[in-house]
Amino acid sequence: DRLEYQGTVDVTSAVFATFGAEREVSRFSTSSFGGPVTRGRARIFSGYGQLAVTPIAGLTATAGVRHDDHNVFGGATTFSGSGVYSPNDGATAFRASYSEGFKAPTLYQLQSEYGNLALDPERSKGWDVGVTQKALRGAVEAS
């Protein structure tokens, strides 16, 4: 079962916000080779928000935060941010981003005949930096 809501609002002409909430309940039932039935249930509530700001022409910065509350693995807050700057109407773009992630094991990963009850949630961090250059009116692009 999954319920979710997402809203958006133009705070100003240069600031755009996105926000939302999610609730998901997972259920699991299995039995192998006539053995006992194994059942599981997990619930996760999440809330998030993101701001995108364009303070000057050609520059956009975005920042976000998310909190997940899992009934078995507890809560985790993750962050993200990115920026892009184009000094020449998109012909050249300098960009960078950073993000974090959280993923709890699924009920199948924990409780199936191949499962492992000792699994912990996964956490990740990632980033990238790059430059994109367009030429010939956008027909050629190097990144």
N, C-alpha and C positions, 0 to 999 in steps of 0.2 A: 504494500500500500504506500502510495506516495502523494503528498500534497505539497504544492509550492506556490509561492507568490513572488512576482518581480515587479518593481515599480521604477519609473524613471522620472526625472524632473530637470528642467532647465533652470538652474539656480540663477544664472545671469547669462548673457549672450556668450560669455567665455568659460562658463563652468557648467558641466553636465554631471548629474549624479544618477547612479543606479544602485538599488538596494533590494534586498529580498530575504525570504525565509523559506526553509524547506523542512519537511518531516517525512521520514521514511521508516517503515517497519518491514523487516524481512523475516520470513519464516522458512524452516527447513525440516524435512522429515525423510529419513532413509532407513532401509533395512536391507542387509545383504545376506544371501545364502541362508535364509530362514532365521537369522539372528534377531535380537531385539530391535525394536524401532527406536531410532535416535531422533529426537526433536530439538529444534533450536529456534530462538527468536532474538532479534536484535533491533534496537531502535536508535535512530540518530536524528537530532535536531540541529539545524544549521541556520546561521544568519550571516549576511554579508553586505558590504557597502563598497562603492567605488566612486571616485571623483576623477573626471577628466577636465583638464584646464588648458585653455589655449590663450595664454596671456598676450602673445604677439603673433602676428601672421607668420606661419611657418613653424611654430613651436607648439607641440602638444605634450603634456605630461599627464600621466595617469597613475593613481595610487589606489590600492584596494586592501581590504582586510576581510577575513572570514573566520568565524568561530564554529567549530563542529563539536557537539556534545554527544558522545556515544555511551550508551547505557552500560557497556562492559569495559571499554577502554578509556573512558573519561573524556575530558575536553582538550581541544587543541586549537590554537589561534595561528593563522598563517597570514602572511603579508605578500604583496606584490607591488611592483612599480615599473613604469616604463616611460620612455621619452623618445621623441623623434623631432629632429630639426631639419628643415629644408630651407636653405637661404635663397633658392632660385625657383620657386613655384613647383617643386617636385622633381626637377631634373636630377638633383642630388639630395639624398636623405641620409642623415646620420641618426642611428638608432641604438638604443640600449634597453635591456630589461632585466629584471630580477624577480624571481617568484619562489614561493615555498609551497609544499604540498603535504597532505596528511591522508592516509588511506588505512582504514581498519581492515583486518582480514575478513573475508566473507564467511558465512556460516558453512559453506561447502569446504572452504580451506581449513576450517577449524574442526568440523564434525563428521565429514564423510569418512568412508573407509580408508581414504588416502589422506585424511586430514591430520592436523597437528595442533592440539590444544595449547601448545607452548608458543605459538606465533604471536608476535607483537605487531603493532601498527607500523606502517612504513611512513617515513618522513623523507622529504626531498627538498633540495635547494638547487636552483638553476639560474643561469644568467646567460646573456648573449650581448654582443656588441657588433655592429656592422655598419657598412656604408653601401648604399645603392646608387648607381649612376645610370641614368637613362640617356640615350642618344637617338638620333634620327627620328625625332618626334615620338619617342617611346617605342619604336620598333625594335630597338636593341636595349637590353638591360643587363648590367653587370652588378653582381652583389658579392 
